[in-house]
Amino acid sequence: MVILVSSTPLVVLPVLSLWCVSHAIEATMNALKRRASTLPVEPVEPVEPVEPVEPPKKKRVLSRRTCTVCDTNKGSNQFPSSTKVSSHDHGANVCRACYMIHIQVEIDSKMWDQVACPECAVLLGYEEVKNMTNAEDFSKYDEAAIRAALSADAEFRYCMSATCKSGHCHPAGIDETTFCCRECGHNHCVSCEANWHEDLTCAQYQDTLQRAQEEVQSQQEVAQISKPCPKCRVPIQKNNGCDHMTFAAPAAPATI
């Protein structure tokens, strides 16, 4: 289309057709929106997140070895994981069960600081004994270690009662020779390390103990070489003769 404005012709670009196409597209989109608004909307269920599936773990194959004590082939998990103390470092060839029995015997038969490795005889440390024994046996070991440490103090004394394990310091410079346990109240003499002997000197008390011990030994010897009278229970001894015996005691005679 040509419009004559002046003597020079002016060419108008065909923008009219482009406007028509754009208008048609907009009208179509509006119609689709109106139609969509009238359609029923179905609820959409939320999708649960799917956890990633881990690949199956490979089973660990345990190595096996033979215990040098019980001669039993066992898995490596039945042996101590490590055997390390101050002066030795080696793999464990004794199973945990045999190791624990060995330490139990060592604790019961030796000084607390003489517990040794069952393989190389090197003395074991506190932590290794703790890790390689049960609670009951370690309690014995720990108590022995504490008693040894306290005994190194010249002023520390233990209670002499058979049912008490307590003790406390008793300074050597004091005049009082009686040790009175603060836990159970038992008294003993710190001079002669014996039960408290009131009204007796240490020498007199020791002499009394000696005579009492001799009396017990005498009674044991009499019991071995004699028999009690069936009536009065006085010890009697038959030297010779027949089995008939008449025992004439001042109270009443008895015939055996």
C-alpha positions as a printed Julia matrix, in Angstrom:
256×3 Matrix{Float64}:
   0.0      0.0     0.0
   1.37     3.41   -0.97
   0.32     6.7     0.65
   1.03     9.87   -1.14
   1.91    12.53    1.4
   3.96    14.61   -0.83
   5.53    14.34   -4.11
   7.86    11.73   -2.56
   6.18     8.34   -2.13
   6.31     6.77    1.46
   6.24     2.98    1.86
   4.36     1.74    5.06
   5.62    -1.6     6.46
   3.01    -4.33    6.77
   2.58    -3.95   10.59
  -1.16    -4.4    10.36
  -0.9     -8.11    9.64
   1.5     -8.65   12.58
  -0.91    -6.92   14.95
  -3.72    -9.15   13.81
  -1.73   -12.32   14.48
  -0.71   -11.14   17.96
  -4.29   -10.22   18.81
  -5.51   -13.64   17.68
  -2.94   -15.45   19.84
  -3.87   -13.39   22.9
  -7.55   -14.1    22.37
  -6.87   -17.82   22.1
  -4.83   -17.84   25.34
  -7.58   -16.01   27.23
 -10.12   -18.52   25.99
  -7.96   -21.42   27.17
  -7.55   -19.81   30.6
 -11.3    -19.35   30.98
 -11.9    -22.96   29.97
  -9.25   -24.25   32.36
 -10.8    -22.34   35.26
 -14.06   -24.21   34.78
 -12.49   -27.69   34.8
 -12.53   -29.65   38.13
  -9.17   -29.76   39.9
  -8.22   -33.14   41.34
  -6.06   -33.09   44.5
  -2.53   -34.22   43.96
  -1.08   -36.45   46.65
   2.37   -35.45   47.86
   5.12   -37.72   46.75
   7.16   -39.13   49.62
  10.89   -38.8    49.23
  12.56   -42.04   48.37
  15.51   -42.87   50.58
  18.6    -43.93   48.74
  19.18   -47.64   48.9
  22.63   -48.47   50.19
  24.4    -51.29   48.47
  24.72   -54.42   50.63
  27.84   -54.42   52.75
  30.35   -57.08   52.11
  30.77   -59.5    54.98
  34.13   -59.25   56.63
  35.92   -62.54   56.61
  37.7    -63.01   59.94
  41.09   -64.56   59.93
  41.64   -67.53   62.2
  44.52   -68.66   64.36
  45.26   -71.3    66.95
  45.65   -70.39   70.62
  49.01   -71.54   71.93
  47.5    -72.38   75.34
  44.24   -74.26   74.65
  45.29   -75.32   71.12
  41.9    -74.27   69.71
  41.44   -72.66   66.3
  39.45   -69.46   66.82
  38.5    -66.3    64.96
  40.73   -63.26   65.31
  37.96   -61.45   67.23
  38.5    -63.88   70.13
  42.08   -62.71   70.6
  43.25   -59.45   72.22
  43.38   -56.68   69.64
  46.83   -55.62   70.78
  49.41   -56.56   73.36
  51.51   -53.51   74.08
  53.33   -52.63   77.26
  56.47   -50.7    77.97
  59.06   -53.27   76.93
  57.36   -55.58   74.42
  55.15   -55.35   71.37
  53.87   -58.5    69.69
  50.76   -60.01   68.23
  48.55   -61.98   70.6
  48.74   -65.75   70.15
  46.83   -66.52   73.36
  43.05   -66.21   73.13
  41.18   -63.79   75.36
  39.64   -66.55   77.52
  43.03   -68.14   78.29
  44.56   -64.69   78.8
  41.96   -63.84   81.46
  42.47   -67.16   83.27
  46.23   -66.56   83.28
  45.86   -63.09   84.8
  43.44   -64.44   87.42
  46.02   -67.03   88.53
  48.76   -64.39   88.54
  46.69   -62.05   90.75
  45.84   -64.84   93.21
  49.38   -66.23   93.48
  51.75   -63.28   93.09
  52.33   -59.75   94.23
  50.16   -57.21   92.46
  53.1    -55.79   90.46
  54.34   -59.23   89.32
  51.51   -60.04   86.88
  53.24   -61.1    83.65
  52.35   -61.63   80.0
  51.52   -65.3    79.28
  53.66   -65.26   76.13
  56.86   -63.36   76.89
  56.75   -63.08   80.73
  57.13   -59.29   80.62
  55.3    -57.58   83.5
  51.95   -56.12   82.49
  50.92   -52.57   83.26
  47.9    -51.36   85.2
  45.8    -50.48   82.14
  46.45   -53.78   80.36
  45.46   -55.79   83.43
  42.3    -53.68   83.63
  41.42   -54.36   79.98
  42.19   -58.07   80.11
  40.37   -59.21   83.26
  36.89   -59.19   84.74
  35.61   -56.74   87.34
  36.02   -59.12   90.31
  39.64   -60.01   89.59
  40.57   -56.44   88.75
  39.07   -55.31   92.07
  41.53   -57.63   93.87
  44.4    -56.3    91.77
  43.41   -52.68   92.32
  42.99   -53.16   96.08
  46.43   -54.79   96.32
  47.96   -51.89   94.4
  46.33   -49.36   96.73
  47.42   -51.25   99.84
  50.99   -51.39   98.55
  51.0    -47.66   97.92
  49.61   -46.89  101.38
  51.99   -49.31  103.08
  54.9    -47.31  101.72
  53.88   -44.58  104.19
  55.52   -45.43  107.52
  52.73   -43.72  109.46
  49.85   -45.53  107.76
  48.42   -48.55  109.56
  45.65   -50.96  108.65
  42.97   -52.1   111.06
  43.79   -55.57  112.43
  40.16   -56.68  112.57
  39.52   -59.69  110.32
  36.31   -58.11  109.03
  37.66   -54.61  108.32
  39.87   -53.39  105.47
  40.12   -49.77  106.57
  43.05   -47.89  108.02
  44.48   -44.45  108.65
  47.68   -42.63  109.59
  48.99   -43.01  113.13
  51.95   -40.63  113.56
  54.95   -42.29  115.18
  55.7    -39.29  117.4
  52.53   -39.45  119.5
  52.52   -41.12  122.94
  49.25   -42.99  122.39
  50.02   -46.62  121.54
  46.4    -47.56  120.9
  45.22   -47.61  117.31
  41.46   -47.11  117.18
  40.0    -47.79  113.74
  37.82   -44.92  112.59
  35.75   -47.31  110.49
  34.87   -50.15  112.88
  36.25   -49.02  116.26
  38.6    -52.0   116.69
  41.63   -51.3   118.91
  45.11   -52.73  118.65
  48.52   -51.95  120.07
  50.9    -50.24  117.65
  53.93   -51.27  119.74
  53.54   -55.05  119.42
  51.05   -55.1   116.52
  48.53   -57.16  118.5
  45.0    -56.71  119.78
  44.74   -54.13  122.52
  45.81   -55.59  125.88
  44.44   -53.35  128.6
  46.22   -53.55  132.0
  48.99   -55.71  130.47
  52.34   -54.69  129.12
  53.34   -55.89  125.67
  55.67   -58.51  127.23
  52.95   -59.78  129.58
  50.45   -60.04  126.74
  52.88   -61.92  124.51
  53.62   -64.32  127.37
  49.88   -64.91  127.8
  49.54   -65.67  124.1
  52.47   -68.11  124.28
  50.95   -70.04  127.21
  47.58   -70.18  125.48
  49.19   -71.56  122.34
  51.05   -74.22  124.33
  47.81   -75.22  126.06
  46.08   -75.69  122.72
  48.93   -77.86  121.45
  48.81   -79.96  124.64
  45.08   -80.53  124.26
  45.57   -81.61  120.67
  48.21   -84.17  121.69
  46.0    -85.56  124.48
  43.13   -85.92  122.01
  45.35   -87.96  119.68
  46.59   -90.47  122.3
  43.5    -90.83  124.53
  39.76   -91.39  124.47
  37.11   -89.69  126.59
  35.49   -91.72  129.37
  31.95   -92.67  128.19
  30.48   -91.42  131.46
  32.45   -88.4   132.65
  34.3    -87.6   129.39
  37.67   -87.38  131.15
  40.49   -88.34  128.73
  41.8    -91.84  129.48
  44.53   -93.96  127.88
  44.82   -97.76  127.73
  48.4    -99.06  127.82
  47.98  -102.86  127.8
  45.75  -105.73  128.87
  42.32  -106.77  127.62
  39.68  -104.46  126.3
  37.9   -104.38  129.71
  38.79  -101.24  131.62
  37.53   -99.82  134.9
  38.09   -96.15  135.4
  37.87   -95.08  139.06
  37.34   -91.37  139.25
  36.58   -89.6   142.54
  33.06   -88.85  141.36
  31.89   -92.23  140.02
  33.63   -95.33  138.56
  32.95   -96.33  134.99
  33.49   -99.69  133.24
  34.54   -99.86  129.61
